[in-house]
Amino acid sequence: MLVSYFAPPVINAEAILVWKTVRQLEHYFDVEVISSSLQAYDRVDEQMTWSSAVAVARKHAHLPQGAFTRKASERAMGLIADEQYLWAVLGKVNPSTCDVIYSRSHPGASHIAAYRIKRKLHKPWVAQFSDPWANNPYHKNHTLMRKTMDSRWERLVVENADVLIFPTEEIADMYRQAYASFGVSAKSVVLPHHYTPEFYPEMPSRDRAVIASTRDMESENRQQAPHVSFAYFGDFYGLRSPLPFLEALRLLDRESPDVLHRMTVSFYGNIASKFSSLVQASPIPIVTDKVSYLESLKRMVKTDVLLLIDAPSMTGTNPFLASKVIDYLGAGRPIIGITDPKGTSPAILRQYGHDVIRPDDIKGIAQTVERRITESNISLTPPSEFTTQHVIGQLASIMKDLIH
């Protein structure tokens, strides 16, 4: 039984991970999904479907319809508890019997609902965290009441779950240190996010001649050189800002305008209103669009260089693993990672030959972009250790061990 507030056809990073996970878990188990009702959500992707064998039960989300009123309601609830708290605690929980309970967050409400099911069924429980919950370093603005509620529920989850799964060692260490008395180390597992190879189209031919350095190219040759496409997939919101990349473009505009105008840039996803004017003021036009998940994978494969732009941390260590990093690896294209130099994400990027530059190193970002424009960008072999089959195969093994 999988418990997740977000599930297809709602489209966001967590729902996409749930979709890929369930499709693979079907090879091992009969799967039942408990999720939220769809009335409050206007962003759906009808291509994200499961087989008819997957049973889906949807609990009322207790949110008003319409984006504005929904966000206002979530913001008000977020002052005192998890934004989806009412979904988790209201209404009777009448789950059918199962062999293992498996909950995923974000949001933490998924684990709260699973805790209630655990108390009723007394079955083994695997709780998987995509991000930290009570001690998320980007949630410093939470009220004291919200922090208290999150900590209380997180403690219950950590204490009662049989296995805890985290996407990075950094996040696992947060929980080992915070809950050492609960034996977290003994029941913690690190499993990364995953990509599904069959979702990607066949990679186009990338056999183009190596482009010589622009310093050695004559003006006529520069005009004939092919454009190099750059693309970012995901939302800009909160501390996740396009500013470091845009400042690098402005630097190139001042110092290497010929190089700058040999690139095209696309942003796919939501852009918070506070960033819209920055994007519009870019020295070159930036195409903005929203596409389905499968269409995004097609466009990744067709893009010359993929952009990862993470929110900077105060410590220089990025504890998170954005699911788009793994989707990018599956596309087999070069990646420029504008992220903290330490952590799982930058380590993975370096391991597989991609670029990592600090968000505050504008000159370094500009130089890396210029190098990617003036050098050839060949396709890379996607690493098999991050395939859905491999990662969810490990998850299924954990579940089978709990059952037996």
Helices and strands as residue ranges (DSSP letters): E 2-3, H 13-25, E 32-36, E 55-59, H 67-77, H 85-89, E 101-105, H 109-121, E 125-129, H 144-160, E 163-166, H 169-178, G 180-182, G 185-187, E 188-190, G 197-199, G 214-216, H 219-224, E 228-233, H 243-255, H 257-260, E 263-268, H 273-280, E 286-289, H 293-302, E 305-309, E 317-318, H 323-331, E 335-338, E 342-343, H 344-351, E 355-357, H 362-374, G 384-386, H 388-403
